[in-house]
Amino acid sequence: MDKIISQFLDSIHIDYAENVSLAKKTWIHRGPIVPYYIQPSNVDELRLVVGFLCNNKKDFKVIGHTSNLYFKDTFHTDAIITTRKMTVFSEKEGKLICDAGVNVSQLSKYCVERGIMGFEGLVGLPGTVAAAVVNNSSCFKCSIYELLTDVDVILYESNGTCSFRTLKREELGFSHRSTAIKRRELNAIVLQVRLKMNTTTNIEELKQKAQHNIDLRTKTQEGKANNLGSVYTSRKSKPLGIFDLGILKLPFVLALRVADHFLRYNESYKLKRYSYLLKLFGYNDVTPYVSPKNINCFIWKDNGADCAFVRYDTFMHECFECGEMEIEICK
């Protein structure tokens, strides 16, 4: 245990705990014991902690709600910094000023109630506003990219230096489900986010759109527990060759093709199709861990999930042309 960290945190009265199990703190209850779990309550405290760790060349990771993070037991760091207590947001000069840990779903509900447009598709999105910026999150035709004006960040280098900057939206290198921060082109930690406030007088219509999106999300996606949402940024089915899986499976391949043609609009069939596909490819053991609503969603339901995820990843690349992995695996 590196006492220099605890001595510093005690001196500036920042909340922390030692030897904390990430399995008790993370979204899907995974992860090792970390030496320090630090909880700054505002932007100034976060700046102080990051500056100290950088200057002393300590390894650290900043996390939010961890709703897209998968921590392996092999992960190691000197400290975890969580933004869970940084939940303050306010309206100023026609913008929403949000600390890094503001919950996107709660913020979106606040905005919909007040007729602020652009958030009606984000009402069910878990995670923090900082993570939404880093991941270029979007749902139901609403995106953080369209709402964002600029962000305050800490830029840090491997030599221990760090600096504070405000970055315009154009400087963040946005691409599909990604940014320069996510791609590690920028070593940056988001401190505060500023978002547009475009209002409408037809608040009831906005509420109806938000409720429609919530209902649709319920039908097509798993609930928040035990999963990290979409595993891949995109997926496209590969042509299913008749002989690719062996001659003995030819009848099943043909049956699946026929069923796809005649039952493509049948909701019951669509829910079962994924289990048929897993069985056809020889991954029947993975079926309990795959959402029946969306094959692009993996569920960490028990202790066998970690091994099953490895096989799930193999299956997805056998069956689909997958985009980048959307969740972050911390090894």
Disulfide bonds with the S-S distance in Angstrom:
none
